[in-house]
Amino acid sequence: MSVLRAFKATDLFRFNNINLDVWTETFKINFYLDYLYRWPDLCCVQEAPSGRLMGYVIGKAEGMGHEWHGHVTAITVAPEYRRLQLGRKMMDLLELVSDAHYRAFFVDLYVRCNNHVALGMYETLGYSVYRRVREYYGSIGPGGRDEEDAFDMRKALSRDPDKRSVRANGRDILVSAHDVS
């Protein structure tokens, strides 16, 4: 039986089995440490009985007024532990904390438009596309820039009973990466 627990700074030395994956965005160590310091209750790991890390989520609370929300900065599960509902458990915890502690109106996340497995999982969890962000993911490749669009997906929380923070036609709404913060 695995354990869902708080993400500790020392976990950064143990999560290579999770981060070495084409879909996983990796960051510099100070980025993770900043999240652990500022939003420790929105950062957790799933740990196997053997002590091996199976997955993690890091999030934050941000925005103003009716745009106050929880944000999933990164969620990933090691390939050998996928399809065990670990992502769902970590998302449930982040949503619960965003709702109860931060009193957020919604939770949002960005996902590559061609990551169909993740899109399906998020839709199953109740997320819908709010808008498409052009060239959100950018990287320098051998032939120059290789930029990819993202879907900004949202899920309304209890503070938004009328679901004003989500929309039905989000795939049709196109914005520039420069228009999102």
N, C-alpha and C positions, 0 to 999 in steps of 0.2 A: 504494500500500500504506500503510495507516494504521499509526500507532505507538501502543502502549499504554505510557504512561509515568507517572511520579509526578506528582501534582497539586501545582502550585506556587502560592504566594500570588498571583503576578501573573496566574494564570489567572482569578482572580475578576473581572478587568477585561475578560475576553474570552469569557465564557460566557453572555451574554444570549441568543444563538441557541438555547441549550439550555434555559435556565430559563423562557423565555416560552412556556409550554405549560400547559394546564389540569391535567394530571396531575402536574406537577412542583411539589413543595413547595419553597419558597424560604425562606431564613433570613437573618438579619442577618450582616453581614460578620464580626463577632467570633466567631460560631458556627463558620463555616468555618475561620477562623484557629485556633481552639482545636483542632479536629480535625486540622488540618495539623501542629500543634505536638505533640499528644499521640499521635496514631496515623498518622504520615506513611506508613507502609507499608500502611495500609488505605485509602488515598485515591489514586485514579489517574484519568487522563483518557485518552480516545482522541482522537488528533489526526490530521487529514488531512494529506497531503503539502503542501497549500497553507498549512498552519499553522492552519487553522480547527478549532476544537474541535468534536468530534462527539458526545461524551458524557462522563459522569463517574460515579464512585461514591465515596461517602465512608462509612467505617465506623469501628467502634470495637470494643474488647474490654471485656467487662464481666461481672459476676456473681460468684458464689462457689461453691466446691465443684463439684458436678455440674451447676450452672447456669452455669459459666464458659463464655462463648461469644463468637463474633464476631457483630456486629450490623451489618446494612446500614441505615444511617441514610437514605441517599438514593442512588438510581441513576436515571439518566435519559439518554436519547439524543435528540438533536435530531430533530425530525420528518422532515427530509429524509434522515436516515441510518438510519432504523429498518428492521428486517427484514434486516439485514446481519450478524447474529450478534454485534454489538458488545456488547450487554448480557451475553451468555453469556461473552465473553472477560473482561469486567470482573468478573463474578461468579466465574469460575474463579480469577482472581488473588486476590480477596478470600478465597475459601474456602481456597486454598492457603496463604496467609499466616496465616489464622486457625488452620489445622490444624498447619502446620509450626513457625511462630514462636511463636504464642500458646498452642498445645496446647489449643485449645478443644474442647469436647464437641460443639458444634453451631454452626450459623450460623442466625440468625433475621432476620426482616424483617416489617414491617407493610405491608399493601396494602389499598386501599379495596375493599370487597366487590363493588362494581360495576365495577371495573377488570378486565374479563374478559380482555383481551389480556395484561395483566401476570400475572394468575393462571395463564393457560395457559402462559406462558413459564416461570414459577417451577415449575410442576408438571412441565414437560418437563425442567427442571434437577434434579429430584429432591426438591423441597420439597413439604411437605404441610401442611395447615392443622392447627395445634396447638390453637387456640381462636379464638373470635370475640369481639372486644372492642367492647362497646357504646359508641357515641358517642365513639370514639377521636379522630376528626377533628371539630373544632368550629370554626365561623367565625360571625361575626355578619353576617347578611344583612339585606336591606331589611325583612323581616318579623320579625326577631328572630334567635334562634339557629338555625343549620342544622347539625345534627350528623349524622355518618355513621359507621357501624360499619367496623371493620377486621378482616381476618384476620391473626392472628399465624401466620406460616408458618415452619417449621423444616426443616433438613436436618442429619442426623447426620453427624459427621466420624469420622475413624479412632479417636479416643480413646473413642468410644461404639460399639463393635462390636455390642452387643446392641440398639442403637437405642432406648434408654430415654428419650431426649430428644424422641422423636416419638410420635404416637399416630394411630390409624386413624380415630377418630371425632371429630376436632377441630372439625368444623363444628357438632357438637351441644353443644359445651362453650361456654357463654356466660358472660362475666365483664364486670364494669364497668371502664371506663377507669381508675377510681380504684384498682383492684386490681392494675394493672400498673405497673411502675416505668419 
